[in-house]
């Protein structure tokens, strides 16, 4: 979603193809052997196969919003929050959501840690309308 959002927000012309992951087309696997989506093939034949990298590529070419210059922070601060969300929060969320038999107590601990992260975001939003700046 973030790759598509950035491509749309920057008016980047591209062809979107829906992929059925259990039946990946050979053309996609030739571009990106790891077989994950999204994959972007640029006009210069560069291949970008991570959604965050696609987003950054598009915004670096035409960031009219400006999303790469968060108010009151550096881009690195925003990227660090993205990484914490994808790694730390998602780990706790998955370990709570997909509890294994006999792991109920650990699942509750993960719920608490995920909740702490959400409270941190809520506190940020309590200081302004956005996570970074007003």
CNS distance restraints for C-alpha pairs under 8 A (distance, minus, plus):
assign (resid   1 and name CA) (resid   5 and name CA) 5.98 0.50 0.50
assign (resid   2 and name CA) (resid   6 and name CA) 6.08 0.50 0.50
assign (resid   2 and name CA) (resid  51 and name CA) 6.58 0.50 0.50
assign (resid   2 and name CA) (resid  52 and name CA) 7.17 0.50 0.50
assign (resid   2 and name CA) (resid  55 and name CA) 6.43 0.50 0.50
assign (resid   3 and name CA) (resid   7 and name CA) 6.17 0.50 0.50
assign (resid   3 and name CA) (resid  38 and name CA) 7.68 0.50 0.50
assign (resid   3 and name CA) (resid  51 and name CA) 5.04 0.50 0.50
assign (resid   3 and name CA) (resid  52 and name CA) 6.67 0.50 0.50
assign (resid   3 and name CA) (resid  54 and name CA) 5.56 0.50 0.50
assign (resid   3 and name CA) (resid  55 and name CA) 4.75 0.50 0.50
assign (resid   4 and name CA) (resid   8 and name CA) 6.04 0.50 0.50
assign (resid   4 and name CA) (resid  55 and name CA) 7.83 0.50 0.50
assign (resid   5 and name CA) (resid   9 and name CA) 5.92 0.50 0.50
assign (resid   5 and name CA) (resid  55 and name CA) 7.88 0.50 0.50
assign (resid   6 and name CA) (resid  10 and name CA) 6.05 0.50 0.50
assign (resid   6 and name CA) (resid  54 and name CA) 7.94 0.50 0.50
assign (resid   6 and name CA) (resid  55 and name CA) 5.21 0.50 0.50
assign (resid   6 and name CA) (resid  58 and name CA) 6.18 0.50 0.50
assign (resid   6 and name CA) (resid  59 and name CA) 6.51 0.50 0.50
assign (resid   7 and name CA) (resid  11 and name CA) 6.08 0.50 0.50
assign (resid   7 and name CA) (resid  12 and name CA) 5.04 0.50 0.50
assign (resid   7 and name CA) (resid  13 and name CA) 7.59 0.50 0.50
assign (resid   7 and name CA) (resid  55 and name CA) 7.04 0.50 0.50
assign (resid   7 and name CA) (resid  58 and name CA) 5.93 0.50 0.50
assign (resid   7 and name CA) (resid  59 and name CA) 7.97 0.50 0.50
assign (resid   8 and name CA) (resid  12 and name CA) 6.21 0.50 0.50
assign (resid  10 and name CA) (resid  58 and name CA) 6.56 0.50 0.50
assign (resid  10 and name CA) (resid  59 and name CA) 6.62 0.50 0.50
assign (resid  10 and name CA) (resid  61 and name CA) 8.00 0.50 0.50
assign (resid  10 and name CA) (resid  62 and name CA) 5.62 0.50 0.50
assign (resid  10 and name CA) (resid  63 and name CA) 6.56 0.50 0.50
assign (resid  10 and name CA) (resid  64 and name CA) 7.24 0.50 0.50
assign (resid  12 and name CA) (resid  58 and name CA) 7.15 0.50 0.50
assign (resid  19 and name CA) (resid  23 and name CA) 7.69 0.50 0.50
assign (resid  19 and name CA) (resid  24 and name CA) 6.47 0.50 0.50
assign (resid  19 and name CA) (resid  25 and name CA) 7.69 0.50 0.50
assign (resid  20 and name CA) (resid  24 and name CA) 6.07 0.50 0.50
assign (resid  21 and name CA) (resid  36 and name CA) 7.96 0.50 0.50
assign (resid  24 and name CA) (resid  28 and name CA) 6.92 0.50 0.50
assign (resid  24 and name CA) (resid  29 and name CA) 7.21 0.50 0.50
assign (resid  24 and name CA) (resid  35 and name CA) 7.36 0.50 0.50
assign (resid  25 and name CA) (resid  29 and name CA) 6.63 0.50 0.50
assign (resid  26 and name CA) (resid  30 and name CA) 6.12 0.50 0.50
assign (resid  27 and name CA) (resid  31 and name CA) 6.52 0.50 0.50
assign (resid  28 and name CA) (resid  32 and name CA) 6.15 0.50 0.50
assign (resid  28 and name CA) (resid  33 and name CA) 7.75 0.50 0.50
assign (resid  28 and name CA) (resid  35 and name CA) 7.19 0.50 0.50
assign (resid  28 and name CA) (resid  39 and name CA) 7.66 0.50 0.50
assign (resid  29 and name CA) (resid  33 and name CA) 4.61 0.50 0.50
assign (resid  29 and name CA) (resid  34 and name CA) 7.14 0.50 0.50
assign (resid  29 and name CA) (resid  35 and name CA) 5.60 0.50 0.50
assign (resid  31 and name CA) (resid  39 and name CA) 7.76 0.50 0.50
assign (resid  31 and name CA) (resid  41 and name CA) 7.62 0.50 0.50
assign (resid  31 and name CA) (resid  47 and name CA) 6.80 0.50 0.50
assign (resid  32 and name CA) (resid  36 and name CA) 7.61 0.50 0.50
assign (resid  32 and name CA) (resid  39 and name CA) 7.07 0.50 0.50
assign (resid  32 and name CA) (resid  47 and name CA) 7.53 0.50 0.50
assign (resid  32 and name CA) (resid  49 and name CA) 6.79 0.50 0.50
assign (resid  36 and name CA) (resid  49 and name CA) 7.35 0.50 0.50
assign (resid  37 and name CA) (resid  49 and name CA) 6.74 0.50 0.50
assign (resid  37 and name CA) (resid  50 and name CA) 7.42 0.50 0.50
assign (resid  37 and name CA) (resid  51 and name CA) 7.83 0.50 0.50
assign (resid  38 and name CA) (resid  49 and name CA) 5.77 0.50 0.50
assign (resid  38 and name CA) (resid  50 and name CA) 6.35 0.50 0.50
assign (resid  38 and name CA) (resid  51 and name CA) 6.02 0.50 0.50
assign (resid  39 and name CA) (resid  47 and name CA) 6.98 0.50 0.50
assign (resid  39 and name CA) (resid  48 and name CA) 5.78 0.50 0.50
assign (resid  39 and name CA) (resid  49 and name CA) 4.29 0.50 0.50
assign (resid  39 and name CA) (resid  50 and name CA) 6.92 0.50 0.50
assign (resid  39 and name CA) (resid  51 and name CA) 7.89 0.50 0.50
assign (resid  40 and name CA) (resid  47 and name CA) 5.65 0.50 0.50
assign (resid  40 and name CA) (resid  48 and name CA) 5.12 0.50 0.50
assign (resid  40 and name CA) (resid  49 and name CA) 6.23 0.50 0.50
assign (resid  40 and name CA) (resid  54 and name CA) 7.07 0.50 0.50
assign (resid  41 and name CA) (resid  45 and name CA) 5.80 0.50 0.50
assign (resid  41 and name CA) (resid  46 and name CA) 5.81 0.50 0.50
assign (resid  41 and name CA) (resid  47 and name CA) 4.57 0.50 0.50
assign (resid  41 and name CA) (resid  48 and name CA) 6.52 0.50 0.50
assign (resid  42 and name CA) (resid  46 and name CA) 5.18 0.50 0.50
assign (resid  42 and name CA) (resid  47 and name CA) 6.26 0.50 0.50
assign (resid  42 and name CA) (resid  48 and name CA) 7.87 0.50 0.50
assign (resid  48 and name CA) (resid  53 and name CA) 6.67 0.50 0.50
assign (resid  48 and name CA) (resid  54 and name CA) 6.14 0.50 0.50
assign (resid  49 and name CA) (resid  53 and name CA) 7.43 0.50 0.50
assign (resid  49 and name CA) (resid  54 and name CA) 7.31 0.50 0.50
assign (resid  50 and name CA) (resid  54 and name CA) 6.23 0.50 0.50
assign (resid  51 and name CA) (resid  55 and name CA) 6.13 0.50 0.50
assign (resid  52 and name CA) (resid  56 and name CA) 6.16 0.50 0.50
assign (resid  53 and name CA) (resid  57 and name CA) 5.98 0.50 0.50
assign (resid  54 and name CA) (resid  58 and name CA) 6.17 0.50 0.50
assign (resid  55 and name CA) (resid  59 and name CA) 6.14 0.50 0.50
assign (resid  56 and name CA) (resid  60 and name CA) 5.85 0.50 0.50
assign (resid  57 and name CA) (resid  61 and name CA) 6.41 0.50 0.50
assign (resid  58 and name CA) (resid  62 and name CA) 6.47 0.50 0.50
assign (resid  58 and name CA) (resid  63 and name CA) 7.69 0.50 0.50
assign (resid  59 and name CA) (resid  63 and name CA) 4.53 0.50 0.50
assign (resid  59 and name CA) (resid  67 and name CA) 7.51 0.50 0.50
assign (resid  59 and name CA) (resid  68 and name CA) 7.04 0.50 0.50
assign (resid  60 and name CA) (resid  68 and name CA) 7.65 0.50 0.50
assign (resid  63 and name CA) (resid  67 and name CA) 6.49 0.50 0.50
assign (resid  63 and name CA) (resid  68 and name CA) 6.94 0.50 0.50
assign (resid  66 and name CA) (resid  70 and name CA) 7.41 0.50 0.50
assign (resid  68 and name CA) (resid  75 and name CA) 5.85 0.50 0.50
assign (resid  69 and name CA) (resid  73 and name CA) 7.57 0.50 0.50
assign (resid  69 and name CA) (resid  74 and name CA) 6.66 0.50 0.50
assign (resid  69 and name CA) (resid  75 and name CA) 6.01 0.50 0.50
assign (resid  70 and name CA) (resid  74 and name CA) 6.36 0.50 0.50
assign (resid  70 and name CA) (resid  75 and name CA) 6.39 0.50 0.50
assign (resid  70 and name CA) (resid  78 and name CA) 7.33 0.50 0.50
assign (resid  70 and name CA) (resid 132 and name CA) 5.91 0.50 0.50
assign (resid  70 and name CA) (resid 133 and name CA) 7.04 0.50 0.50
assign (resid  71 and name CA) (resid 132 and name CA) 5.69 0.50 0.50
assign (resid  71 and name CA) (resid 133 and name CA) 4.66 0.50 0.50
assign (resid  71 and name CA) (resid 134 and name CA) 7.33 0.50 0.50
assign (resid  72 and name CA) (resid 132 and name CA) 6.31 0.50 0.50
assign (resid  72 and name CA) (resid 133 and name CA) 5.49 0.50 0.50
assign (resid  73 and name CA) (resid  77 and name CA) 6.22 0.50 0.50
assign (resid  73 and name CA) (resid  78 and name CA) 7.46 0.50 0.50
assign (resid  73 and name CA) (resid 132 and name CA) 6.62 0.50 0.50
assign (resid  73 and name CA) (resid 133 and name CA) 7.83 0.50 0.50
assign (resid  74 and name CA) (resid  78 and name CA) 6.88 0.50 0.50
assign (resid  75 and name CA) (resid  79 and name CA) 6.17 0.50 0.50
assign (resid  76 and name CA) (resid  80 and name CA) 5.94 0.50 0.50
assign (resid  77 and name CA) (resid  81 and name CA) 6.39 0.50 0.50
assign (resid  78 and name CA) (resid  82 and name CA) 6.33 0.50 0.50
assign (resid  78 and name CA) (resid 132 and name CA) 7.80 0.50 0.50
assign (resid  79 and name CA) (resid  83 and name CA) 6.17 0.50 0.50
assign (resid  80 and name CA) (resid  84 and name CA) 6.17 0.50 0.50
assign (resid  81 and name CA) (resid  85 and name CA) 6.13 0.50 0.50
assign (resid  82 and name CA) (resid  86 and name CA) 6.20 0.50 0.50
assign (resid  83 and name CA) (resid  87 and name CA) 5.87 0.50 0.50
assign (resid  83 and name CA) (resid  88 and name CA) 7.74 0.50 0.50
assign (resid  84 and name CA) (resid  88 and name CA) 5.01 0.50 0.50
assign (resid  84 and name CA) (resid  89 and name CA) 6.36 0.50 0.50
assign (resid  85 and name CA) (resid  89 and name CA) 4.84 0.50 0.50
assign (resid  85 and name CA) (resid  90 and name CA) 6.26 0.50 0.50
assign (resid  86 and name CA) (resid  90 and name CA) 5.36 0.50 0.50
assign (resid  86 and name CA) (resid  91 and name CA) 7.83 0.50 0.50
assign (resid  87 and name CA) (resid  91 and name CA) 5.94 0.50 0.50
assign (resid  88 and name CA) (resid  92 and name CA) 6.49 0.50 0.50
assign (resid  89 and name CA) (resid  93 and name CA) 6.03 0.50 0.50
assign (resid  89 and name CA) (resid 113 and name CA) 7.84 0.50 0.50
assign (resid  89 and name CA) (resid 114 and name CA) 5.53 0.50 0.50
assign (resid  89 and name CA) (resid 117 and name CA) 6.74 0.50 0.50
assign (resid  90 and name CA) (resid  94 and name CA) 5.94 0.50 0.50
assign (resid  91 and name CA) (resid  95 and name CA) 6.13 0.50 0.50
assign (resid  92 and name CA) (resid  96 and name CA) 6.13 0.50 0.50
assign (resid  92 and name CA) (resid 110 and name CA) 4.72 0.50 0.50
assign (resid  92 and name CA) (resid 111 and name CA) 6.49 0.50 0.50
assign (resid  92 and name CA) (resid 113 and name CA) 6.56 0.50 0.50
assign (resid  92 and name CA) (resid 114 and name CA) 5.46 0.50 0.50
assign (resid  93 and name CA) (resid  97 and name CA) 5.86 0.50 0.50
assign (resid  93 and name CA) (resid 110 and name CA) 6.85 0.50 0.50
assign (resid  93 and name CA) (resid 111 and name CA) 6.66 0.50 0.50
assign (resid  93 and name CA) (resid 114 and name CA) 6.02 0.50 0.50
assign (resid  94 and name CA) (resid  98 and name CA) 5.64 0.50 0.50
assign (resid  94 and name CA) (resid  99 and name CA) 7.99 0.50 0.50
assign (resid  95 and name CA) (resid  99 and name CA) 5.88 0.50 0.50
assign (resid  95 and name CA) (resid 107 and name CA) 5.85 0.50 0.50
assign (resid  95 and name CA) (resid 110 and name CA) 6.24 0.50 0.50
assign (resid  96 and name CA) (resid 106 and name CA) 8.00 0.50 0.50
assign (resid  96 and name CA) (resid 107 and name CA) 4.48 0.50 0.50
assign (resid  96 and name CA) (resid 108 and name CA) 6.52 0.50 0.50
assign (resid  96 and name CA) (resid 110 and name CA) 5.55 0.50 0.50
assign (resid  96 and name CA) (resid 111 and name CA) 5.45 0.50 0.50
assign (resid  97 and name CA) (resid 107 and name CA) 7.80 0.50 0.50
assign (resid  99 and name CA) (resid 103 and name CA) 6.23 0.50 0.50
assign (resid  99 and name CA) (resid 104 and name CA) 6.42 0.50 0.50
assign (resid  99 and name CA) (resid 107 and name CA) 5.97 0.50 0.50
assign (resid 100 and name CA) (resid 104 and name CA) 7.23 0.50 0.50
assign (resid 103 and name CA) (resid 107 and name CA) 6.06 0.50 0.50
assign (resid 104 and name CA) (resid 108 and name CA) 6.40 0.50 0.50
assign (resid 105 and name CA) (resid 109 and name CA) 6.55 0.50 0.50
assign (resid 106 and name CA) (resid 110 and name CA) 6.29 0.50 0.50
assign (resid 107 and name CA) (resid 111 and name CA) 6.25 0.50 0.50
assign (resid 108 and name CA) (resid 112 and name CA) 6.30 0.50 0.50
assign (resid 109 and name CA) (resid 113 and name CA) 6.39 0.50 0.50
assign (resid 110 and name CA) (resid 114 and name CA) 6.09 0.50 0.50
assign (resid 111 and name CA) (resid 115 and name CA) 5.99 0.50 0.50
assign (resid 112 and name CA) (resid 116 and name CA) 6.16 0.50 0.50
assign (resid 113 and name CA) (resid 117 and name CA) 6.45 0.50 0.50
assign (resid 114 and name CA) (resid 118 and name CA) 6.41 0.50 0.50
assign (resid 115 and name CA) (resid 119 and name CA) 6.12 0.50 0.50
assign (resid 116 and name CA) (resid 120 and name CA) 6.27 0.50 0.50
assign (resid 117 and name CA) (resid 121 and name CA) 6.50 0.50 0.50
assign (resid 118 and name CA) (resid 122 and name CA) 6.12 0.50 0.50
assign (resid 119 and name CA) (resid 123 and name CA) 6.10 0.50 0.50
assign (resid 120 and name CA) (resid 124 and name CA) 6.38 0.50 0.50
assign (resid 121 and name CA) (resid 125 and name CA) 6.28 0.50 0.50
assign (resid 121 and name CA) (resid 131 and name CA) 7.11 0.50 0.50
assign (resid 122 and name CA) (resid 126 and name CA) 6.09 0.50 0.50
assign (resid 123 and name CA) (resid 127 and name CA) 6.67 0.50 0.50
assign (resid 124 and name CA) (resid 128 and name CA) 6.87 0.50 0.50
assign (resid 124 and name CA) (resid 130 and name CA) 7.58 0.50 0.50
assign (resid 124 and name CA) (resid 131 and name CA) 5.66 0.50 0.50
assign (resid 124 and name CA) (resid 132 and name CA) 7.90 0.50 0.50
assign (resid 125 and name CA) (resid 129 and name CA) 5.65 0.50 0.50
assign (resid 125 and name CA) (resid 130 and name CA) 5.68 0.50 0.50
assign (resid 125 and name CA) (resid 131 and name CA) 5.71 0.50 0.50
assign (resid 128 and name CA) (resid 132 and name CA) 7.91 0.50 0.50
assign (resid 128 and name CA) (resid 133 and name CA) 6.42 0.50 0.50
assign (resid 128 and name CA) (resid 134 and name CA) 5.22 0.50 0.50
assign (resid 129 and name CA) (resid 133 and name CA) 7.43 0.50 0.50
assign (resid 129 and name CA) (resid 134 and name CA) 5.37 0.50 0.50
assign (resid 130 and name CA) (resid 134 and name CA) 5.80 0.50 0.50
